[in-house]
Amino acid sequence: MNVGERMGLMTILPSVHPVDSAGALVAGTYISLKNHQRCTVVVSLGAVATPTVTIQLLQATNVAAAGAKALNFTHVWRMGCKVFHDAPVGTFQVGEVVTGVGISGTTGLIHELHGGFMIVYEIAVATFVVGDVLTGTTSGATANALTTALEYGLNCRVPMAAAANTIALTIADETYEIEIDPATLDTNNGFDCIEARVSASGGVNLVAIDYLLSKPRYKEQPQKSAYQD
């Protein structure tokens, strides 16, 4: 498969070009999922001015937003990194907050544990540094950081506590990705269109929203525009 053929299987649709969400909800563009079997909503975030900023997904029966209602999802992809450490004292737990005690004060959530390193996401403050005492706030386990945060941008599939149609944006300069299977929409009642939006922030905050459509149902090229019903 050459590059041209590969791109024929994927379509990137801008919904909201970078815009300031200060004081105003940022509503995306509705698109139709009739002709694709997968959609990934990509939200890129600048500064976080308030912890109440959220991504919200809606579904409708057409791109004019008829009958719009909540579209729940169960997980989100977050950006993570590796932090190498020495032999831990105690046992860290996946999902707990880990803090770089002593130097950086950085905090993050443990996504995976491996021999000699952990994958961490939702990194706040700055980054871990060599010499930090990595401390699990739930387990009490500790280990000395041997590196700074490495390979930032690793995909971390983070399950939500319960299915919902919103998630809070907590970390600046991050990309959030939400996968949508069109079969999870209320197709029995004609719902086949979706929209992503971001709530108003309390200060300057650039945000952008894009849709990545994949697995087209038909072979025709070019694919019918998803901006239309």
C-alpha positions in Angstrom: 0.0 0.0 0.0 1.5 3.3 -1.0 1.1 6.6 0.8 -1.7 7.9 -1.4 -3.7 4.7 -0.9 -3.2 4.9 2.9 -4.5 8.5 3.1 -7.5 7.4 1.1 -8.5 5.4 4.1 -8.3 8.3 6.5 -9.9 11.8 6.5 -8.9 14.6 8.8 -11.7 17.2 9.2 -11.0 20.4 11.1 -13.8 21.3 13.4 -12.4 24.3 15.3 -9.2 26.0 14.3 -7.1 27.3 17.3 -9.4 29.8 19.1 -9.5 31.4 22.5 -12.2 29.9 24.7 -12.0 32.7 27.4 -15.6 33.4 28.5 -17.3 31.5 25.7 -18.2 27.9 24.9 -16.4 26.6 21.8 -18.9 24.6 19.7 -17.5 22.3 17.1 -18.9 21.4 13.7 -21.3 18.5 13.3 -20.2 15.7 11.0 -21.9 12.6 9.7 -20.5 9.2 10.5 -22.7 7.4 7.9 -19.8 6.5 5.7 -17.1 5.6 8.2 -16.7 3.0 10.9 -14.5 4.9 13.2 -13.9 8.5 14.4 -11.3 9.9 16.7 -12.0 13.3 18.2 -8.7 15.2 18.8 -8.7 18.2 21.2 -5.5 20.2 21.5 -5.3 22.4 24.6 -3.1 25.4 25.4 -3.2 26.9 28.9 -5.7 25.7 31.5 -7.3 28.8 33.0 -9.8 26.9 35.2 -10.2 23.2 36.2 -13.8 23.3 35.1 -13.1 23.4 31.4 -14.5 20.2 29.8 -14.8 18.4 26.5 -18.4 17.4 25.7 -19.6 15.0 23.0 -23.1 15.3 21.4 -25.0 13.2 18.9 -27.7 14.3 16.5 -29.8 13.0 13.6 -28.3 15.4 11.0 -25.5 17.9 10.7 -27.9 20.7 11.6 -28.0 19.3 15.2 -31.6 18.0 15.1 -32.4 16.2 18.4 -29.0 16.8 19.8 -28.3 14.9 23.0 -25.4 13.4 25.0 -23.0 10.9 23.5 -21.3 8.9 26.3 -17.8 7.5 26.0 -15.8 5.2 28.3 -12.1 6.2 27.8 -9.8 8.9 26.6 -6.3 8.7 25.2 -3.8 10.9 27.1 -0.2 11.8 26.5 2.3 10.1 28.8 6.0 9.6 29.4 8.6 7.1 30.8 10.4 7.8 34.1 13.2 5.3 35.0 13.9 4.6 38.6 15.9 2.3 40.9 14.5 -0.6 42.8 11.4 0.6 44.7 10.8 0.3 48.4 7.2 -1.0 48.5 4.9 -1.6 45.6 3.5 1.2 43.4 -0.1 1.0 42.2 -1.4 1.7 38.7 -3.7 4.7 38.9 -2.2 6.3 41.9 -0.7 9.7 42.0 3.1 9.7 42.1 5.0 12.8 43.3 8.6 13.8 42.8 9.5 14.7 46.4 12.6 16.7 47.2 13.3 18.6 44.0 10.7 19.0 41.3 7.4 18.6 43.2 6.0 17.2 40.0 2.9 15.0 40.2 1.4 12.5 37.7 -0.7 9.4 37.5 0.8 6.0 37.0 -0.5 4.3 33.8 1.7 1.3 33.7 4.5 -0.3 35.8 7.5 -2.0 34.2 10.8 -3.3 35.5 12.9 -0.3 36.1 10.5 2.4 34.8 6.9 3.6 35.0 4.7 5.3 32.4 3.0 8.4 33.8 0.4 10.8 32.5 -1.3 13.9 33.7 2.0 15.4 34.6 1.5 18.7 36.5 3.9 21.5 37.4 7.0 20.7 35.2 8.7 17.4 34.8 10.4 14.8 37.0 14.1 15.3 37.5 17.1 13.0 38.4 17.2 12.6 42.2 13.4 13.0 42.8 12.1 10.6 45.3 9.1 9.2 43.4 6.5 8.6 46.1 3.1 6.9 45.6 0.5 8.8 47.5 -1.7 5.7 48.0 0.8 2.9 48.3 3.5 4.9 50.1 6.1 3.2 47.8 9.2 5.1 47.0 12.0 5.0 44.3 14.7 7.3 43.2 14.2 8.8 39.7 17.2 8.0 37.4 16.0 10.2 34.5 13.8 13.1 33.7 10.5 12.3 31.9 11.4 10.6 28.6 9.5 9.9 25.4 6.7 12.3 26.2 3.8 11.7 23.8 3.3 8.0 24.6 -0.4 7.1 24.1 -2.1 6.1 27.3 -5.6 4.7 27.2 -7.3 6.0 30.3 -10.6 4.5 31.3 -13.2 6.7 32.9 -14.8 5.9 36.2 -18.2 5.7 34.5 -19.5 6.3 31.0 -20.2 10.0 30.5 -20.3 12.6 27.7 -17.8 15.1 29.4 -14.3 15.0 30.8 -12.4 17.7 32.6 -9.3 19.2 30.9 -6.6 19.3 33.6 -3.2 19.7 32.0 -2.0 22.4 29.7 -0.3 21.9 26.3 -1.8 18.4 25.9 -3.8 16.5 23.3 -6.8 14.5 24.3 -8.2 11.9 21.9 -11.6 10.2 22.2 -12.5 7.2 20.0 -16.1 6.9 18.7 -17.6 3.8 17.2 -20.7 4.9 15.2 -22.5 1.7 16.3 -22.6 3.2 19.9 -24.8 6.1 18.7 -28.6 5.8 19.0 -28.8 4.5 15.5 -32.2 2.9 16.0 -33.6 6.4 16.2 -31.6 7.8 13.4 -28.6 9.3 15.2 -25.5 9.2 13.0 -23.9 12.7 13.5 -21.6 13.9 16.2 -20.1 17.1 17.6 -17.4 17.9 20.1 -17.3 21.1 22.1 -15.2 22.7 24.8 -16.7 24.8 27.7 -15.7 28.4 28.3 -12.5 29.0 30.3 -11.9 31.7 32.9 -8.9 33.1 31.1 -6.9 33.0 27.8 -6.9 29.4 26.6 -6.3 28.3 23.0 -8.2 25.2 21.9 -8.5 23.3 18.6 -10.8 20.4 17.7 -10.3 18.0 14.8 -12.0 14.8 13.6 -10.0 11.8 12.2 -12.3 9.5 10.2 -11.1 6.0 9.3 -12.3 2.7 8.1 -14.5 4.0 5.2 -17.6 1.8 4.4 -17.2 2.3 0.7 -14.2 2.2 -1.8 -15.2 5.3 -3.8 -12.6 8.1 -3.9 -12.9 10.8 -2.9 -15.1 9.9 0.0 -18.3 11.9 0.4 -17.8 14.9 2.7 -18.8 14.2 6.3 -19.8 17.8 6.7 -23.0 16.8 4.8 -25.7 14.4 5.7 
